[in-house]
Amino acid sequence: MNSTNTTSINITTFTSTLPDEILDRLNQMAQKLAMPKNKIIETALQIYLDQLTRAEYIKSYKQAAADESILEIAEEGMEDYFKQLGDETK
């Protein structure tokens, strides 16, 4: 891997293999959009990684929702919040 520093952005070059069908689709889309293939790959990978992160959050929220102790803590917090709201309106 070679690293190059471009205006404080680190860029690393890597080599990978992909199926011919995917490379053909990538080439066609790059021509159609007049966009470099590496930018299409970079954008697609960023979107995919963001989706994976969101899926992790969703999974953790679902697990927390099923956890009775977490629900009790949340309910206690809401009770305190409503009490504070009541105190402020007086």
All heavy atoms as an XYZ file, in Angstrom:
716
protein
N       0.835     -1.181      0.000
C       0.000      0.000      0.000
C       0.878      1.242      0.000
O       1.808      1.331      0.765
C      -0.912      0.017      1.216
C      -1.964     -1.038      1.239
S      -3.033     -0.764      2.658
C      -4.402     -1.723      2.152
N       0.502      2.199     -0.787
C       1.198      3.471     -0.828
C       0.285      4.539     -0.267
O      -0.882      4.600     -0.594
C       1.560      3.850     -2.270
C       2.508      2.861     -2.893
O       3.364      2.316     -2.204
N       2.369      2.601     -4.181
N       0.820      5.388      0.586
C       0.030      6.477      1.144
C       0.511      7.791      0.580
O       1.703      8.005      0.425
C       0.153      6.510      2.674
O      -0.480      5.387      3.232
N      -0.431      8.673      0.249
C      -0.124      9.993     -0.263
C      -0.916     10.998      0.544
O      -2.082     10.769      0.831
C      -0.531     10.107     -1.750
O       0.024      9.014     -2.463
C      -0.036     11.399     -2.337
N      -0.301     12.107      0.911
C      -0.997     13.130      1.667
C      -1.396     14.247      0.726
O      -0.559     14.882      0.114
C      -0.103     13.656      2.789
C      -0.888     14.483      3.779
O      -2.004     14.903      3.507
N      -0.293     14.710      4.924
N      -2.714     14.493      0.592
C      -3.235     15.525     -0.280
C      -4.085     16.465      0.553
O      -5.125     16.070      1.044
C      -4.091     14.898     -1.403
O      -3.347     13.888     -2.043
C      -4.517     15.932     -2.404
N      -3.644     17.691      0.716
C      -4.351     18.703      1.508
C      -4.960     18.129      2.777
O      -6.157     18.176      2.988
C      -5.439     19.420      0.685
O      -6.401     18.458      0.257
C      -4.859     20.139     -0.505
N      -4.113     17.559      3.593
C      -4.438     16.995      4.900
C      -5.422     15.827      4.846
O      -6.030     15.493      5.837
C      -4.953     18.075      5.850
O      -6.276     18.430      5.536
N      -5.614     15.227      3.682
C      -6.431     14.020      3.561
C      -5.488     12.884      3.198
O      -4.797     12.933      2.185
C      -7.512     14.165      2.468
C      -8.481     15.277      2.822
C      -8.250     12.847      2.277
C      -9.495     15.577      1.743
N      -5.453     11.873      4.048
C      -4.616     10.720      3.753
C      -5.327      9.814      2.767
O      -6.490      9.467      2.956
C      -4.297      9.940      5.032
C      -3.392     10.724      5.949
O      -2.550     11.493      5.492
N      -3.565     10.536      7.238
N      -4.626      9.429      1.724
C      -5.170      8.558      0.691
C      -4.235      7.367      0.548
O      -3.029      7.527      0.441
C      -5.298      9.297     -0.656
C      -6.287     10.454     -0.504
C      -5.753      8.339     -1.749
C      -6.416     11.312     -1.735
N      -4.817      6.184      0.576
C      -4.052      4.954      0.447
C      -4.481      4.227     -0.816
O      -5.672      4.107     -1.090
C      -4.287      4.043      1.671
O      -3.908      4.754      2.843
C      -3.486      2.774      1.566
N      -3.524      3.753     -1.576
C      -3.798      2.974     -2.776
C      -3.803      1.502     -2.412
O      -2.932      1.038     -1.677
C      -2.728      3.238     -3.849
O      -2.716      4.635     -4.138
C      -2.982      2.451     -5.101
N      -4.808      0.780     -2.895
C      -4.849     -0.656     -2.658
C      -5.276     -1.364     -3.937
O      -5.871     -0.778     -4.830
C      -5.786     -1.014     -1.495
C      -7.241     -0.923     -1.833
C      -7.951     -2.056     -2.176
C      -7.899      0.289     -1.808
C      -9.297     -1.976     -2.493
C      -9.237      0.381     -2.117
C      -9.938     -0.757     -2.455
N      -4.988     -2.640     -3.985
C      -5.345     -3.458     -5.140
C      -6.342     -4.508     -4.686
O      -6.192     -5.095     -3.626
C      -4.091     -4.151     -5.720
O      -3.147     -3.132     -6.059
C      -4.425     -4.964     -6.946
N      -7.351     -4.721     -5.490
C      -8.381     -5.690     -5.150
C      -8.862     -6.382     -6.419
O      -8.588     -5.925     -7.526
C      -9.551     -4.976     -4.469
O     -10.538     -5.901     -4.096
N      -9.579     -7.462     -6.235
C     -10.172     -8.159     -7.383
C     -11.686     -8.135     -7.229
O     -12.212     -8.187     -6.113
C      -9.694     -9.621     -7.462
O     -10.004    -10.274     -6.230
C      -8.203     -9.690     -7.707
N     -12.367     -8.008     -8.351
C     -13.822     -8.020     -8.384
C     -14.264     -8.880     -9.562
O     -13.545     -8.992    -10.562
C     -14.376     -6.603     -8.567
C     -14.146     -5.616     -7.441
C     -14.536     -4.210     -7.877
C     -14.939     -6.020     -6.215
N     -15.458     -9.438     -9.475
C     -15.973    -10.210    -10.607
C     -16.093     -9.335    -11.861
O     -16.386     -8.135    -11.766
C     -17.348    -10.684    -10.137
C     -17.301    -10.605     -8.646
C     -16.363     -9.478     -8.322
N     -15.882     -9.935    -13.020
C     -15.953     -9.194    -14.285
C     -17.284     -8.469    -14.457
O     -17.321     -7.339    -14.947
C     -15.730    -10.136    -15.473
C     -14.298    -10.618    -15.576
O     -13.406     -9.993    -14.965
O     -14.067    -11.639    -16.263
N     -18.377     -9.100    -14.044
C     -19.696     -8.484    -14.202
C     -19.778     -7.160    -13.442
O     -20.294     -6.168    -13.954
C     -20.791     -9.428    -13.698
C     -22.177     -8.835    -13.799
C     -23.246     -9.728    -13.179
O     -23.030    -10.934    -13.046
O     -24.301     -9.162    -12.826
N     -19.248     -7.133    -12.233
C     -19.280     -5.897    -11.447
C     -18.374     -4.839    -12.075
O     -18.740     -3.664    -12.154
C     -18.889     -6.171     -9.981
C     -19.982     -7.006     -9.309
C     -18.667     -4.861     -9.215
C     -19.672     -7.429     -7.900
N     -17.209     -5.254    -12.527
C     -16.303     -4.295    -13.174
C     -16.917     -3.733    -14.448
O     -16.765     -2.539    -14.742
C     -14.953     -4.947    -13.463
C     -14.063     -5.162    -12.246
C     -12.803     -5.932    -12.632
C     -13.693     -3.838    -11.610
N     -17.617     -4.583    -15.211
C     -18.280     -4.102    -16.426
C     -19.350     -3.068    -16.077
O     -19.449     -2.018    -16.719
C     -18.917     -5.264    -17.201
C     -17.886     -6.174    -17.846
O     -16.714     -5.756    -17.999
O     -18.257     -7.321    -18.191
N     -20.134     -3.356    -15.044
C     -21.170     -2.407    -14.615
C     -20.540     -1.112    -14.125
O     -21.051     -0.015    -14.398
C     -22.033     -3.032    -13.528
C     -22.916     -4.160    -14.043
C     -23.691     -4.827    -12.934
N     -24.628     -3.874    -12.323
C     -25.249     -4.100    -11.174
N     -25.038     -5.213    -10.495
N     -26.080     -3.202    -10.680
N     -19.445     -1.234    -13.395
C     -18.740     -0.045    -12.907
C     -18.234      0.795    -14.073
O     -18.395      2.027    -14.078
C     -17.577     -0.459    -11.999
C     -16.683      0.651    -11.472
C     -17.480      1.642    -10.613
C     -15.530      0.063    -10.676
N     -17.625      0.161    -15.056
C     -17.128      0.884    -16.229
C     -18.257      1.600    -16.961
O     -18.121      2.763    -17.355
C     -16.408     -0.073    -17.182
C     -15.044     -0.467    -16.666
O     -14.358      0.310    -16.022
N     -14.654     -1.699    -16.947
N     -19.380      0.914    -17.145
C     -20.518      1.516    -17.843
C     -21.047      2.728    -17.083
O     -21.337      3.770    -17.677
C     -21.628      0.488    -18.030
C     -21.298     -0.595    -19.020
C     -22.317     -1.731    -19.003
O     -23.345     -1.662    -18.332
N     -22.025     -2.794    -19.745
N     -21.171      2.585    -15.766
C     -21.706      3.686    -14.962
C     -20.728      4.859    -14.928
O     -21.142      6.023    -14.987
C     -22.019      3.210    -13.547
C     -22.862      4.165    -12.764
S     -24.456      4.611    -13.525
C     -25.322      3.055    -13.491
N     -19.442      4.570    -14.853
C     -18.441      5.638    -14.850
C     -18.511      6.437    -16.149
O     -18.431      7.673    -16.129
C     -17.051      5.042    -14.648
N     -18.682      5.741    -17.260
C     -18.808      6.443    -18.543
C     -20.096      7.242    -18.601
O     -20.111      8.394    -19.026
C     -18.748      5.447    -19.699
C     -17.375      4.872    -19.926
C     -17.361      3.835    -21.039
O     -18.402      3.407    -21.519
N     -16.159      3.419    -21.424
N     -21.180      6.623    -18.153
C     -22.487      7.284    -18.184
C     -22.501      8.550    -17.337
O     -23.051      9.580    -17.752
C     -23.556      6.314    -17.691
C     -24.962      6.850    -17.703
C     -25.936      5.786    -17.229
C     -27.359      6.283    -17.196
N     -28.292      5.235    -16.746
N     -21.888      8.485    -16.165
C     -21.878      9.629    -15.253
C     -20.689     10.556    -15.461
O     -20.611     11.604    -14.807
C     -21.874      9.136    -13.801
C     -23.072      8.298    -13.363
C     -22.857      7.761    -11.956
C     -24.353      9.113    -13.446
N     -19.778     10.169    -16.329
C     -18.535     10.917    -16.531
C     -17.851     11.148    -15.185
O     -17.466     12.255    -14.833
C     -18.795     12.232    -17.259
N     -17.728     10.048    -14.442
C     -17.178     10.104    -13.097
C     -16.090      9.033    -12.977
O     -16.247      7.935    -13.515
C     -18.305      9.834    -12.096
C     -17.892      9.814    -10.650
S     -19.288      9.375     -9.582
C     -19.986     10.975     -9.290
N     -14.999      9.337    -12.294
C     -13.953      8.326    -12.116
C     -14.486      7.114    -11.336
O     -15.306      7.259    -10.417
C     -12.872      9.043    -11.310
C     -13.143     10.489    -11.466
C     -14.613     10.619    -11.696
N     -14.025      5.940    -11.713
C     -14.471      4.711    -11.060
C     -14.165      4.723     -9.573
O     -14.982      4.264     -8.763
C     -13.830      3.484    -11.728
C     -14.344      3.247    -13.136
C     -13.672      2.049    -13.769
C     -12.348      2.538    -14.308
N     -11.675      1.592    -15.176
N     -13.015      5.261     -9.197
C     -12.676      5.265     -7.770
C     -13.653      6.119     -6.952
O     -13.936      5.818     -5.798
C     -11.233      5.714     -7.535
C     -10.991      7.166     -7.882
O     -11.490      7.663     -8.895
N     -10.209      7.836     -7.073
N     -14.202      7.175     -7.549
C     -15.179      8.013     -6.835
C     -16.501      7.263     -6.667
O     -17.165      7.386     -5.641
C     -15.417      9.332     -7.571
C     -14.231     10.257     -7.514
C     -13.919     10.635     -6.071
C     -12.705     11.516     -5.989
N     -12.246     11.706     -4.614
N     -16.887      6.490     -7.674
C     -18.106      5.686     -7.557
C     -17.928      4.637     -6.461
O     -18.804      4.467     -5.610
C     -18.458      5.018     -8.902
C     -18.827      6.078     -9.929
C     -19.596      4.002     -8.726
C     -19.020      5.553    -11.331
N     -16.788      3.978     -6.456
C     -16.510      2.964     -5.434
C     -16.472      3.615     -4.049
O     -17.050      3.103     -3.091
C     -15.192      2.233     -5.738
C     -15.336      1.395     -7.006
C     -14.768      1.361     -4.561
C     -14.020      0.836     -7.536
N     -15.804      4.749     -3.929
C     -15.697      5.445     -2.647
C     -17.075      5.833     -2.114
O     -17.401      5.604     -0.941
C     -14.831      6.693     -2.814
C     -14.670      7.513     -1.559
C     -13.844      8.773     -1.803
O     -13.125      8.867     -2.818
O     -13.932      9.676     -0.955
N     -17.912      6.391     -2.978
C     -19.256      6.813     -2.573
C     -20.106      5.610     -2.179
O     -20.782      5.620     -1.141
C     -19.935      7.591     -3.711
O     -19.127      8.728     -4.025
C     -21.329      8.047     -3.321
N     -20.059      4.558     -2.987
C     -20.845      3.353     -2.692
C     -20.406      2.712     -1.381
O     -21.239      2.289     -0.573
C     -20.708      2.353     -3.843
N     -19.108      2.662     -1.147
C     -18.600      2.069      0.086
C     -18.993      2.905      1.300
O     -19.381      2.359      2.335
C     -17.080      1.909      0.000
C     -16.407      1.220      1.168
C     -16.992     -0.163      1.411
C     -14.907      1.127      0.923
N     -18.929      4.218      1.179
C     -19.322      5.093      2.288
C     -20.794      4.899      2.625
O     -21.166      4.796      3.792
C     -19.046      6.562      1.941
C     -19.272      7.488      3.101
C     -18.338      7.200      4.271
O     -17.139      7.097      4.117
N     -18.908      7.070      5.450
N     -21.647      4.826      1.601
C     -23.082      4.607      1.826
C     -23.303      3.263      2.508
O     -24.075      3.156      3.470
C     -23.861      4.694      0.501
C     -23.865      6.133     -0.010
C     -25.286      4.156      0.655
C     -24.341      6.289     -1.443
N     -22.627      2.231      2.033
C     -22.782      0.893      2.603
C     -22.323      0.855      4.059
O     -23.011      0.298      4.920
C     -22.009     -0.126      1.767
C     -22.137     -1.531      2.285
C     -23.348     -2.207      2.214
C     -21.052     -2.180      2.848
C     -23.467     -3.504      2.699
C     -21.166     -3.473      3.330
C     -22.377     -4.131      3.252
O     -22.495     -5.400      3.737
N     -21.184      1.468      4.359
C     -20.682      1.484      5.731
C     -21.623      2.259      6.652
O     -21.844      1.871      7.801
C     -19.263      2.056      5.780
C     -18.195      1.206      5.091
C     -16.867      1.957      5.055
C     -18.038     -0.139      5.772
N     -22.201      3.352      6.158
C     -23.186      4.111      6.938
C     -24.414      3.251      7.236
O     -24.957      3.295      8.342
C     -23.608      5.389      6.206
C     -22.510      6.448      6.184
O     -21.525      6.317      6.952
O     -22.639      7.397      5.387
N     -24.854      2.468      6.257
C     -26.004      1.582      6.461
C     -25.688      0.519      7.505
O     -26.547      0.183      8.331
C     -26.424      0.925      5.154
C     -27.075      1.889      4.181
C     -27.374      1.255      2.837
O     -26.834      0.206      2.486
N     -28.227      1.896      2.065
N     -24.484     -0.024      7.486
C     -24.096     -1.010      8.486
C     -24.101     -0.406      9.885
O     -24.552     -1.035     10.844
C     -22.707     -1.588      8.173
C     -22.605     -2.514      6.970
C     -21.146     -2.933      6.760
C     -23.490     -3.739      7.138
N     -23.613      0.825      9.997
C     -23.611      1.510     11.290
C     -25.038      1.719     11.784
O     -25.343      1.475     12.954
C     -22.876      2.859     11.188
O     -21.528      2.614     10.770
C     -22.873      3.599     12.514
N     -25.926      2.159     10.887
C     -27.329      2.341     11.266
C     -27.947      1.017     11.715
O     -28.712      0.978     12.681
C     -28.131      2.908     10.092
C     -27.912      4.377      9.874
C     -28.880      4.951      8.839
N     -28.343      6.166      8.321
C     -27.788      6.318      7.115
N     -27.728      5.306      6.285
N     -27.301      7.475      6.733
N     -27.623     -0.062     11.004
C     -28.155     -1.381     11.366
C     -27.677     -1.792     12.756
O     -28.437     -2.388     13.526
C     -27.745     -2.426     10.330
N     -26.440     -1.457     13.100
C     -25.928     -1.753     14.443
C     -26.709     -0.972     15.497
O     -27.045     -1.512     16.557
C     -24.445     -1.410     14.549
C     -23.545     -2.372     13.822
C     -22.072     -1.968     13.894
O     -21.780     -0.782     14.190
O     -21.226     -2.830     13.654
N     -26.983      0.308     15.229
C     -27.762      1.124     16.164
C     -29.163      0.548     16.341
O     -29.660      0.439     17.461
C     -27.868      2.579     15.697
C     -26.619      3.390     15.891
C     -26.108      4.161     14.859
C     -25.952      3.403     17.106
C     -24.957      4.925     15.029
C     -24.808      4.161     17.292
C     -24.313      4.920     16.250
O     -23.185      5.663     16.420
N     -29.797      0.197     15.246
C     -31.146     -0.363     15.308
C     -31.148     -1.634     16.137
O     -32.013     -1.831     16.998
C     -31.701     -0.615     13.890
C     -31.977      0.720     13.194
C     -32.953     -1.488     13.928
C     -32.258      0.607     11.712
N     -30.163     -2.487     15.899
C     -30.075     -3.737     16.652
C     -29.908     -3.455     18.144
O     -30.571     -4.070     18.983
C     -28.902     -4.573     16.143
C     -28.747     -5.904     16.836
C     -27.576     -6.691     16.277
C     -27.385     -7.989     17.022
N     -26.211     -8.730     16.546
N     -29.045     -2.509     18.490
C     -28.818     -2.209     19.909
C     -30.064     -1.594     20.543
O     -30.385     -1.887     21.688
C     -27.605     -1.301     20.095
O     -27.857     -0.004     19.615
N     -30.796     -0.739     19.802
C     -32.027     -0.158     20.338
C     -33.092     -1.233     20.555
O     -33.808     -1.210     21.544
C     -32.578      0.933     19.421
C     -31.742      2.188     19.403
C     -31.452      2.829     18.205
C     -31.234      2.732     20.567
C     -30.685      3.990     18.182
C     -30.465      3.884     20.550
C     -30.198      4.504     19.361
O     -29.448      5.644     19.331
N     -33.178     -2.176     19.622
C     -34.147     -3.264     19.781
C     -33.792     -4.127     20.982
O     -34.679     -4.550     21.728
C     -34.213     -4.114     18.512
C     -34.950     -3.428     17.381
C     -35.025     -4.296     16.157
C     -35.795     -3.590     15.037
N     -35.873     -4.405     13.831
N     -32.506     -4.376     21.184
C     -32.081     -5.155     22.346
C     -32.390     -4.398     23.631
O     -32.849     -4.974     24.610
C     -30.592     -5.483     22.271
C     -30.258     -6.528     21.230
C     -28.757     -6.727     21.056
O     -27.951     -5.874     21.419
N     -28.372     -7.853     20.469
N     -32.158     -3.098     23.623
C     -32.431     -2.290     24.812
C     -33.927     -2.255     25.101
O     -34.346     -2.287     26.263
C     -31.889     -0.872     24.626
N     -34.730     -2.210     24.056
C     -36.187     -2.166     24.242
C     -36.707     -3.451     24.873
O     -37.721     -3.437     25.562
C     -36.879     -1.922     22.904
N     -36.012     -4.541     24.655
C     -36.432     -5.828     25.211
C     -35.869     -6.053     26.617
O     -36.241     -7.006     27.286
C     -36.006     -6.957     24.282
N     -34.997     -5.176     27.058
C     -34.351     -5.322     28.371
C     -35.175     -4.590     29.424
O     -35.288     -3.368     29.405
C     -32.928     -4.751     28.296
C     -32.125     -4.992     29.557
O     -32.722     -5.119     30.642
O     -30.887     -5.045     29.454
N     -35.746     -5.341     30.361
C     -36.610     -4.760     31.390
C     -35.901     -3.699     32.224
O     -36.480     -2.673     32.561
C     -37.156     -5.862     32.306
C     -38.202     -6.732     31.649
C     -39.469     -5.976     31.295
O     -39.878     -5.087     32.076
O     -40.042     -6.254     30.234
N     -34.629     -3.926     32.575
C     -33.918     -2.948     33.410
C     -33.715     -1.628     32.672
O     -33.814     -0.556     33.268
C     -32.581     -3.512     33.893
O     -31.730     -3.806     32.803
N     -33.479     -1.691     31.376
C     -33.330     -0.466     30.578
C     -34.668      0.272     30.535
O     -34.710      1.501     30.654
C     -32.845     -0.790     29.143
C     -31.461     -1.427     29.146
C     -32.873      0.449     28.250
C     -30.346     -0.500     29.558
N     -35.759     -0.468     30.362
C     -37.079      0.166     30.340
C     -37.392      0.843     31.673
O     -37.950      1.944     31.703
C     -38.154     -0.870     29.998
C     -38.146     -1.385     28.558
C     -39.164     -2.501     28.388
C     -38.414     -0.258     27.581
N     -37.033      0.195     32.781
C     -37.269      0.795     34.102
C     -36.483      2.089     34.259
O     -37.004      3.085     34.759
C     -36.892     -0.191     35.199
C     -37.862     -1.348     35.347
C     -37.394     -2.377     36.364
O     -36.484     -2.077     37.167
O     -37.944     -3.484     36.357
N     -35.238      2.084     33.829
C     -34.403      3.292     33.907
C     -35.022      4.408     33.070
O     -35.102      5.562     33.503
C     -32.957      2.988     33.461
C     -32.277      2.065     34.473
C     -32.163      4.266     33.257
C     -30.946      1.500     33.994
N     -35.481      4.055     31.873
C     -36.095      5.058     30.995
C     -37.366      5.616     31.617
O     -37.613      6.828     31.570
C     -36.385      4.445     29.631
N     -38.179      4.733     32.205
C     -39.412      5.197     32.838
C     -39.123      6.115     34.023
O     -39.789      7.135     34.206
C     -40.255      4.002     33.278
C     -40.893      3.275     32.111
C     -41.609      1.995     32.527
O     -41.599      1.647     33.730
O     -42.178      1.344     31.640
N     -38.122      5.769     34.827
C     -37.739      6.621     35.950
C     -37.265      7.977     35.448
O     -37.600      9.018     36.030
C     -36.652      5.958     36.786
C     -37.133      4.769     37.586
C     -35.994      4.023     38.282
O     -34.851      4.509     38.253
O     -36.262      2.945     38.828
N     -36.508      7.958     34.385
C     -36.032      9.214     33.809
C     -37.177     10.069     33.303
O     -37.173     11.295     33.470
N     -38.194      9.429     32.692
C     -39.350     10.182     32.213
C     -40.146     10.759     33.379
O     -40.627     11.893     33.305
C     -40.254      9.285     31.349
C     -39.660      8.944     29.994
S     -39.220     10.392     29.005
C     -40.813     11.101     28.714
N     -40.261     10.000     34.465
C     -40.962     10.516     35.648
C     -40.258     11.766     36.176
O     -40.904     12.771     36.491
C     -41.038      9.445     36.736
C     -42.008      8.325     36.424
C     -41.952      7.198     37.452
O     -41.315      7.374     38.519
O     -42.534      6.138     37.183
N     -38.938     11.705     36.265
C     -38.165     12.868     36.722
C     -38.349     14.047     35.776
O     -38.492     15.194     36.207
C     -36.681     12.532     36.844
C     -36.381     11.574     37.990
O     -37.235     11.445     38.890
O     -35.296     10.953     37.969
N     -38.354     13.759     34.473
C     -38.514     14.813     33.468
C     -39.870     15.490     33.611
O     -39.974     16.716     33.622
C     -38.343     14.212     32.069
C     -38.619     15.180     30.946
C     -37.751     16.223     30.674
C     -39.762     15.045     30.155
C     -38.004     17.116     29.640
C     -40.019     15.924     29.127
C     -39.144     16.954     28.875
O     -39.395     17.836     27.859
N     -40.930     14.687     33.758
C     -42.273     15.261     33.910
C     -42.382     16.057     35.192
O     -43.047     17.096     35.252
C     -43.353     14.174     33.846
C     -43.565     13.620     32.469
C     -43.636     12.256     32.254
C     -43.707     14.459     31.371
C     -43.840     11.738     30.987
C     -43.911     13.970     30.097
C     -43.980     12.598     29.905
N     -41.734     15.579     36.265
C     -41.744     16.322     37.518
C     -41.064     17.672     37.339
O     -41.559     18.687     37.821
C     -41.027     15.514     38.617
C     -41.069     16.186     39.960
C     -40.375     15.369     41.013
C     -40.386     16.141     42.319
N     -39.494     15.615     43.307
N     -39.929     17.692     36.634
C     -39.236     18.962     36.378
C     -40.101     19.896     35.549
O     -40.134     21.107     35.802
C     -37.904     18.707     35.659
C     -36.854     18.066     36.533
C     -35.602     17.713     35.742
O     -35.512     17.935     34.542
N     -34.630     17.126     36.430
N     -40.792     19.353     34.556
C     -41.682     20.184     33.761
C     -42.776     20.793     34.622
O     -43.123     21.964     34.489
C     -42.323     19.373     32.622
C     -41.445     19.041     31.439
C     -42.207     18.168     30.446
C     -40.950     20.291     30.739
N     -43.338     19.970     35.521
C     -44.384     20.451     36.425
C     -43.871     21.548     37.331
O     -44.555     22.535     37.597
N     -42.639     21.394     37.816
C     -42.053     22.387     38.716
C     -41.803     23.708     37.994
O     -41.935     24.778     38.573
C     -40.735     21.866     39.310
C     -40.954     20.707     40.283
O     -42.096     20.503     40.736
O     -39.954     20.018     40.597
N     -41.444     23.644     36.724
C     -41.136     24.856     35.964
C     -42.391     25.648     35.627
O     -42.345     26.860     35.429
C     -40.371     24.506     34.683
C     -38.957     24.075     34.961
C     -38.175     23.729     33.702
O     -38.649     24.011     32.581
O     -37.078     23.150     33.830
N     -43.542     24.981     35.534
C     -44.761     25.697     35.154
C     -45.406     26.389     36.336
O     -46.341     27.165     36.165
C     -45.770     24.718     34.524
O     -46.070     23.673     35.437
C     -45.241     24.169     33.209
N     -44.901     26.118     37.537
C     -45.485     26.749     38.722
C     -44.918     28.123     38.963
O     -43.912     28.527     38.654
C     -45.218     25.875     39.961
C     -45.997     24.587     39.884
C     -45.716     23.756     41.107
C     -46.470     22.436     41.003
N     -46.243     21.588     42.133
